[in-house]
Amino acid sequence: MRAIWRGVDRALLRDVGLVCLAVGVIGVSYGTIAVASHLPAWLPVVMACLVVAGASEFLFVGIVAAGGNPFAAVAAGLLVNARHLPFGLSLPDVLGQGWRRLFGSHLMNDEAVVFALSTPDPDRRRAAYWLCGLGILVCWPTGAVLGTVLGSAVHDTATFGLDAMFPAVLLALVLPALRERPKRRAALAGAAVALATTPFLPAGLPVLLALAGLAVPGGREREAAA
């Protein structure tokens, strides 16, 4: 297990730390929304520890709070989390074997997968995945606990800008890559697809459809030529 951390450096710690901080802030928003929706305070905390999937948890809370069937909410969450199946197939060397594979699968989330797939170096790939996965496993439930505590006093999370913190940090991390025209074109196309489908699809699915931006003509070829 100790060998996993050989790929950790200052830049990776900074980037992962920013993302985990943002996830914790969104966890506060999640816990606050759940309690404000008259759900028991223990529910968002338990889900934050056992599910560790923000999009599915927000979707579950939204459906149940609106009077929907809890089983339908679970089914919708499973549908959103189905994206983890190809994620797992793409990271066999990162997850390891035995109990580590089982625990590593529990840590799987969008952020950890993105960090792992963004580098070809095997040591750094493993370090990025586990560092981000463990960081979110701590920050997300912690944020949810704080959110449930604040839920009785704060009913509108937008008042403090909590809903804008997460996308702002992610945008700051993505901006350097957008200096290259092919990547910028693909990102804009993907963003357009996500924005167009958001009003009609459950949370999480528009992000998957945004991958269509990779099909923009010339984007992948030019990047490979570089």
Secondary structure as UniProt FT lines:
FT   HELIX           2..7
FT   HELIX           10..36
FT   TURN            37..38
FT   HELIX           42..50
FT   HELIX           54..65
FT   TURN            66..67
FT   HELIX           70..81
FT   TURN            82..83
FT   HELIX           84..89
FT   HELIX           92..95
FT   HELIX           99..106
FT   HELIX           110..117
FT   HELIX           122..150
FT   TURN            151..153
FT   HELIX           157..160
FT   HELIX           162..174
FT   HELIX           175..179
FT   HELIX           181..197
FT   TURN            198..200
FT   TURN            203..204
FT   HELIX           205..209
FT   HELIX           210..215
FT   TURN            217..218
FT   HELIX           219..225
//
